[in-house]
C-alpha cells in the first residue's frame, strides 16, 4: 500500500472537516505524506501544517487544486504542490479565481431555479461571509435541503449530493455552467511562478477515452506540466496503466490520491483507498 495521499479537502473548499481533523484522520489511516488541496485556496494549509507538527509522523505538502478550462473541456483540475503558499502574487491570482468561481456559482443557481428548483441559501451566506468558495457540492446540498424540492427529488431518486451533481451539475446537464478562468496553461504557469509542481488531477474522471487522455497528457506536457495523478480511487487497472505509460513517455511524475472529502462522503471517504496495481509512483520533489 502507498503511504502518501496527495489530494484531500477540508471545510475551506468542499470537504466536511476542518484541516486539523483531516490531518488527524490521515495519520490514523497510515498516511505519512499528505496534501491538503482545497479548491482555489491555500487557506487551510498553515492549519494543516501546524496540526501535523503537533501530531508528528506525518508531513504536509503545501498544495491547492485549480479548476481550469481547456478547449472542449469545461472543468479540468490542476494540482499544485510545494508552492510558496504565502506568495502575494499567487494569493492574488487565487482570489481572482475564487471570484470567477463565485460568479459561476451564481450562474448555476440561476440555472437551477430556471429548472424549477429551490435552494436553501443560508450556507451560501455563511461561506461568503467567511471568504470560502461555493462549489457544486454546496449547490447540490442546498437543493436537497429545501423542502419545496422533496417530492421531485424522491421521484427522480436523488437522495445524495453526488447523485444530484451527476444529474444536474456536470457538463451537458441543465444546471452546469463552465468556468472562464484560468486555462490549464495559465494554471501551470501560476504554480511554476510560485515555485511549485503542477500535476493533472484524476484524468479519467474528466476525460473518458484512453486516446483522449493520452492526447491531453501530450498537450499538457507541451505546456510544461510536471505530472499526472495516475493512481486514483476511481481509476481501473487499465486506466491507471494508460496514464502511467503516457506520463512515462513524456518524462512526467505519477502521483496518487483517494481524494478524501470527509468520512460520510458517498465516494471519497477513506484515505489510501487507491491502488498502485503493481506500478511504481514517481513523486519527484513532492516526496
N, C-alpha and C positions, 0 to 999 in steps of 0.2 A: 504493500500500500504506500501511496505517497505520504509525505509528512508536510506538504505545503498545500495551501488553498489560496489562490490568488485572485479571487473575486468574492466579495461579500458586501452586504448592505445594512445600514443602520437607519435609525429614525431621521437621519439627516437627508435621506432620499426616500426610497420605497421599502426599507426594511422595517421591522416591527420592534426592534430592541435598541436601546442606547449603545453607543460604541463600546463602552466598558463591558457590557453584558455580552456583546458579540465576541469580544476577545476572550472573556471567561469561558464561554461555551466552546470556542475554537480550541483553546488549550485543553479543556476537558475531553475533547474528541481526539486529541493527539496531534493537533496542528502545531508545527514548530515555526513555520514562516507563513504569515497571514497578510493579505492586503485588504484593507477596507476601501472599497471602490464605489463610494456613493456617486450618484449621477450628477455631473457638472458641479461638484463641490468637493472641497477638502476640509469642510467644516468639522468633521469628526475625527480627523487624523491625529491631531495632538492628544485628544482624549483617549484614543486607542493606544497610542504610544505610551502614555502615562499609565494606563491600565496594564499593559504588557510589562512595563518596568516594575510595577508593584507585584505582579504575579510571578514573573521570572519564567524562563523556559520557553518563551515564545517571542518572536521578533516581528515587528510591524514594518511593512514596506509602505512608505507614503504613496498613495495611489488615488486615482479617480477613474470614472467611466464617462466618456464623452459621447453623447448621442449625435450622430453625424449623418449627412446626406451624401449620396454618391450616384449621380445619374438616375437610373431607373429605380435604385434602392432608396426608399424613403427614410429608413431608420437603421443605420449600421452603427455599431458601438466600437469605439476605440479606447482601449485601456491604457492609461499612462502610469508608469511605475518609476519610483525613485526621483521624482522631480523635487526641486526646491519648492515645497508647498507653501512657503511664505513669500515667494517672489511676487512683487507688486504687479508686474505686467501679466503674469499668469493668473493672479487672482482677479484682475480687472477683466480679462477675457472670460473667465468662468462666470463672472457676474453678468456679462453681456449674453452668454449662452443661456443662463437661467432666465434672463428677461425674455429671450426668444421662446424658451420653454413655457414661460408663464402665458405669453401671448397665444402660443399653440394650445395650451390648456383651455383658454377662453374660447378658442375656435371650436374645440371638441365639445365643450359644454354646450355651445350654441347648436352644434350638430346633433347632439343627443336630445336636446329639447325639441329640435325640429322633427325628430323621430318619435315624439310623443312621450319622452321620458322625463321624470323629475329628478332633481338631485338634492341631497341633504348637504348644505354648504357650510355648516358650522366648522368642519375640519379644514375646509379651504381657508376660512378666515384665520384660524389658529396658525396654519402653516405660513400664510402670507405675513402675519404679524411677527413671526419669529424668523422670517427670511428663508424659509425652507421651500423647495420647489414642489409643484403639484404635478404628479405623474399619472400615467394611466391607471395604476392600481388604486390611487386615491379617487379618480373619477368613477371607476367601477364600484368601489365601496360606497360612494355617495349615492349611486343609483340603487344599489341593492338595499341601502339603509332607508330609502324613502318609502313610506307606506303606500303611496299612490302607485308604485310600480309592482307591488307584491303579487297581484293576480297575474299580471303579464309575465313576470319573471318565473312564476310557477308554471305557467302554460308553456313557456319556452325552455323549461327545465334548466334554468340558470340560477344556481344557488351558491356560487362562489366567485371570487374576483377573477381567477384565471379563466374560468369558462366565459365570463362576461367579456373579458378583454378579447378572447378569440372570436366571439360573435360580433362585437361592436367596435373594437378599438385597435385592430391591426389593418395594414394596408388592404384596400379592397372592401372594407366593411363600412357601414353607414356613419359611424362616429369618428373615424380616423381622419386626422389632418396632419400633414407632414411638417417636420422642422424646416427651417430655412437656412440655418447656420449652426455649426460650421460644416464645411465639406470634410471628407475624410483626409484630404491632403492638408487642409488647414489645421485639423486636429493633430495630425502627426507633427507638423511644423511647430505648433504651440508646445507640445510635450517636449520636443527636442530643445526648443529655446529655453525651457526651464530645467534642462539637464536630465530629462527623463528618457525612458524607453517606451516605445509605442507598440502595442500588440492588438491585433484584430480579435475581438471577443466572439466566442461561440459562432463560428462561421456557418454551421449547418442549422442554426436557429433562425437565421435571417435569409439564407440562400438555400435552395433545395437541391439542385442538380450538382453532382460532383464536378462536372466540367465547368459549371459556372463558378463554383468555389475555387477551383484551380485557376481560372482566368482572373478572378478577383485578387487572389493572392499574388499572382504575377504583376497585376497592375499596381497593387499597393506596395509591392517590393520596389517598383519603379519610383514610387513616391517617397521611399525611404523608410517604410515601416520596418520594425525590428523583429517582430514575431507574430505568431498565430496561437490562439488558445485552442490547440488541437485536442486536448483532453478536457472533456466537458461532460457534465452529468447526463445530458440527453443524447450525446453522440453515441452512435453504434460503433462496433468494432470497425466496420467498413468505412464509416465516415472519419473516424479517428485516423485510420491508415492513410486515407486520401489526404487529409490535412497535414499529417506528419510528412508524407512523401513530398507534397508540394512545397512545404516550408523548407525541407532539406535541399530541394533543388535550387532554392533561392538563398540558401545560407541564413535562414531565419531561425529565431528561437522558437521553442514549442513549450507553452505553458499549460496550466490546467486549473480547473476550479469546480466546485459544486454550486457556486452562485447562491450562497446562503442568504435568505431574506428573513428568516425567523422560524421558530420551532413549529408554528402552526400553518406555515405556507403549504399549499397543496402539492407543490413540486420541488421547491428549493428550501428544504427544512433541515438537512443534515450536512455537516461538514465532511469533507473527504469522500463524498458519495459519487466519485467519478473513477473510471477505470483507466489504467495505463495500457492494458491489452498486450503486455509483454514488451512495450516500446519504452524508450528512454527519453524523458523530457530533457530539453535544453533550456535552462533558465538563465544562463549567462550572468550578467551583472545583477539581475533581480535576486539571485540567491546569495 
